[in-house]
């Protein structure tokens, strides 16, 4: 039996690790920092190497993925499995459904340990969009079969929202549980607001600043936001913070700011804006929306998938339609309403989703799996050595 003093070793692995961050990277880094204060746990991250990065993560062999915004693609399943097994984990969590997931399955099976998959992306919706009108339906059916196949090898599949959990169930994936993401309310808070935010940018004090922060990608529908602010006219402005792979939004009333790596700098932007806007229709959760809400910034979001689930109890406005007309009307209604009350409700909802509340629930999933009588440390280490040979 394991000595009580020996920590449990969790290994997280994913290909979703780029120079411009992203929600998955934020989740893993936050988890890593939090687990450092949990004496029963040890945490390692295994990801593709980023040039100039000193993250201390284990490196997965990978190739550059063109037009992806800086992502790299691990391809060699056996090599991925060797790296993961060599870390001698007690449990592996895979954060993408591609080759990393297969390597994680192989390593977990060889070591006799639990394997968890976290479903950060809706691959069926992505396939439908990529296939277009002609091939979208058949591409989506193929993606459903693939998801069912790859996730069948995991002991548990976690989904960040109820809608994503329902999708997985509809695809025939078994052993699914909803595990929302969280937010650091000590960093993302109303006090992060900068009094000179507008003055430093040369904007008038009466400017109504709308902000979007995240990846510039087709499924985010940034053109809808640019058109909406164009319809609204002065004094509305859209500040789009992020980076590709898609071109940034454009328009007379649109300002683009490059990706912001610092969580505290991002919090200042979110807290200083008047509203957060997001027109995406494939979000499995909407981490940037929750971070804005933690800053007391009301949000206007598409009533779709994970975004719609964040718009409860008046904390955000959910837009039923997806056109610029729909968003312009919703934004105008926000500014005609009591934004102070919406700000209070947004912060209140975010406080209930603080990482300190969310992450213990995640550990509960892990401990239930580890309690099922998987490999002892001696057997695990022996198998790891065998896999390395």
N, C-alpha and C positions, 0 to 999 in steps of 0.2 A: 504494500500500500504506500501511496505517496506520503512523505513526511509533511506534517502540517506547515513546516517552515519553507518548503519548496514552492515557489510561485508557479502558477499556471502560465504557460507561454502561448499567447495568441499571436498569430501571424495574419496580417491583412495584406492582400495582394490585388492589384488592378492595373489595367493599362491606362485608366483615366487619370493621368498625371502629366501635366503640361506646364510650361513656363508661365502661362497665364492663369494658373490656379484652377478654379472651378469648385463646384459644390462637393464633389467626391474628395478632392484633396483637402478641402476645409474640414470635412467630416473626419478623415483619417488623422490629420494633424491634431485636431481637437481631442479625439479619442486617445491619441498617443500621449498628449500632455496630461490628460485627466488620469489615465491609467498609471502614470508615473507616481501618482500619489496613493495608489491602491496597493498595499503590501502583498496581496495575494496574487498579483498579476504582473506579468512581464510582456511587453508588446514590441513587435517588430513589424516593419513595413517593407514589402518587396514590390518594386515598381521599375519601369524602364528608367534608365539613367537620363537625366537632363543636363545638358552642357552647362558647366559652371555651378551646378547645384551641390550643396554640402549638407543635404538633408539627413545623411547618415543611414539612408534606407538601403536594404539589400538590392542588388541590381539584377533585373531580368534581362536576358539577351533579347534584343529587339531591333527593328529597322524603322527608319523614318516613315511616317504615314503622310504622304503628300496632301496638301490642301486641308489639313485637319486642325490648324491653329497650334501646332507644336507637339502634337501627340506622337508617340512611337508605338509600333505594333509588335508585341512578342509573338513569334510564330512557332518556334520549336517546342512542341508539347513536352517532349522528354526532358529537354534542357530546363524548362520552367519547373517541372516536377522535381528535378534534382536540386535546384536552388531552394525551393520551398522545403523539401524534405531535409536538406542540409541544415536548416535552421532548427530542426528538432522541435516542432511545435506540439502543443497539446490540442490545438484547434486551429483550423484555417478558415478565414473568410475571404471569398472571392468577390470583388466589386465590379466585375464585368462578365458578360456571358460568352466571351470569345475564347481564344486559345488559352488565356490565363485560367479561365474556369475549368477547362479540360485538364490542364496541368495541376491545378489545385485538387481536382477529383482524384487524379492518379496518385499524388503525394499522400493524400489523406487515406486512400485505400491501402497503400503500401504500409503506412505507419499504423493503421488501425485506429485512426482518430476521427472525430466528427469534422464534417465540412459544411460550412454555411455559405450561402450565396446571398448577396444583397443586391436587389434589383433596382439599380439607379436609373435605368433607361427603359423606355417602352420600345423594344426592338420591332414589334409588329407595326406600330404607328410609323416608325422610322422607315421600315421597308415599304409600307403603303405610299408614303410621301415620295420616296426615291423611285418607286416604280411608275409614278405618274398615272394618268388616266388609263393608259393602255395596259400596263402590267401591274398596277398597284394592288389589285385584288389578289392575284396569284402570288405576288411577292409577300403579301401579308399572310396568306395561308402557309407558305413555306416557312416564314418566320415563326408562326405558331408551332408548327411541327418541330422546328429546331429548338425553340424554348422548352417545349415539353421534354425533348430528348436530353438537352444539356442539364436541365435542372433536376432530372430524375436521379442523378447521381449524388445529390446533396441531401444531407439529413434535415435541413431546414432552409427555406427560402424566405428572406425578409423583404417586405415592401414598405416604402416610406409613407404610403397613404392608403386609405381604404379603397380608392378607385384602382390603384395599381394592384392591390391584393386581389380585387375582384377580377381584373384582367387575367392575372396568373391562373386563377381558378377556372375561368372560362376557357383558357387554353389547354386545360387538363393537367396543370402543374399541381402536384400534391405537396403536403407539409408546408403550407404558406402561413406566415404570421405578419401582421401589420406592426412595424416598428418605426415610428416617425423620427425625423431628424430634430435637432434642437438649435439653440442659439445661445451665445455668450452674452447674457444681459448686463454683465459688468463692463463690457466693451461697447456693445451696441445699446446705447441709452440716450435719452433726450439731452442729457448734459453734454454730449459730444458735439452739440451744435456750435458753430463758429459765428460770432456776431458779425464778422466782416466778410462772410462767405460771398455775398453779392458784390460788395465793393471791390474785392480782390480780382474779380472777373470783369469788372466794368459794367455790371448789370445794375439797372435802377432798383432801388429798395422795394418798389412796389411790384417787381417781377414775380410772377407765379411760376416757381421752378418745379418742373416735373422731372423725376430722375428714373432712369432704367440702368441697372447694373447687372452685367452677366455676359455670356458669350453672344457674339453676333452670329446668329445661325438662322437658316430659313424658317425653322419651326418656331422661332421667337416672334416672327411677324413684326419686325421693327418698323417696316414701312407703314404699317397701320398706325403706329404711334406718331411717326413723323407727319403723316397726313392729318391725323387728329389735331395735333398742335398747330398745324398750318390752318386748319379750319377755325380753330379758336382765335388765332391771331394774338395781338398784343393784349395783355402783358405776359402771355404764357410763353415759356421756353421749355424745351426738352433737352436735358443733359444725359447723354448716353455714355456710360462708362463701361469699357470692356475692349474686346478684340475679337477677330475673325473666328471661324474661317470665312464667313460671308462678309461682303462689304458693309461698312458702317452705315447707319441711316443718314439721310441727307435732307436738307430743307432749310429755308430761310430762318426758321426759328429753332433749329437743331444745333446743338454744340456737342462735339465728340471729345471725350477724354480717354486717353489710353488706360489699359488695365491697371488697377490699383492693387498692389500686392499686400500692403499693410492693412490689417483689419481695423486698426484705429483710424487710419486715414479714410477708409471707406465709411466707417461709422460717422465721421465728421460730415462727409458728403450727404449721407442718408438723413442724418439728424437735421441738417441745414436746409434740406429741400422742403417743399410744401406738400408734395405727394409723390408716391412711388407708383410707377405704371408698368404693367406687364401684359402683353397680348398673346403670349405663348399658349399653344393648345396641346402640348405633349409633356408638360411638366409633371414628373412623378411626385414632386413635393413643392418646390418653390422656396428654397433656402434664402435667396436674396430678399424675397418678400417678407419672410419672417424677421430677417435682420433689420429691415426698414421699420417694421412694426415695433420691434424692440426699441428703436430710436424714437418712438412716438409719432412716426410719420404715417399718415393714412395711406392706404393703397387702393388702386383701381386695377383690377385684374380680370382676365378672361375667366368666365364661369365654366372652367373645363379642368378635368383631372385634378391633380393635387392643388392647383391654385384655388379652385372653387371651394375646397375644404378649409382653406385658411380664412375665407371670408364669412365668418360666423359672428353672431352677436354684435353686428355693426362695426367690427374691427376693420373691415375693408368693403369696398363696393365690388360686387361680382357682375360683370358685363355679359349678358346672355348672348349677344351677337358678337361677331368678330370683325365688323367693318370700322373704318375710321369715323363714320357718323355715329355709330354706337359708342365708341370710346370718347369722342368729343362731348356727347351728351352726358355721359357718366362723369367725366371730369368736371364739366360745368356744374353738375348737380352737387358734386363734392364741395366745391368752393361756395356754393349757395347755401350749404348746410352748416351745422355746427361742427367745424373741424376739431375744435377743442375736445368735444366728447368722443369723437372718433379716435383722436390721438390717445385719449385715456384708455379706451377699450382695446386699441391696438397694443399698447404697452402691457396691459393686463393679460391679454392672450399670450403674448410672447413670454412673459414671466412664468406662465404655466408650462412653457416649453423650454425652459432653461436646460442647458446640457447637464447640469447637476441633478435634474429631475429625470431627464430622458435616459442618460447612460446607465444608471443602475438597472433600468428595465431591460436594456440590451444585455447586460451581464446576466440577468435572470435567464434569458434564452440560452446563453452559453452554458451556464451551470446545469440547466436541465439536461442538455445534451451530454455534458461531461459526466453526469451522474448515471448515465446508461451503461457504464461498465466497459468503456473503451480501453485501449492499450495502456499498460503500465509504463512509467518512464523508462524502465530498462528495455522493455520490448520496443518502445518507440525509438530510443536511441540506436538500438541494434539494427532496426529496419532502416533508419536514416543512413547509417554507415553502409549498409548493403546497397542502398539506392545510389550512393555516391560512387561505388566501385564500377 
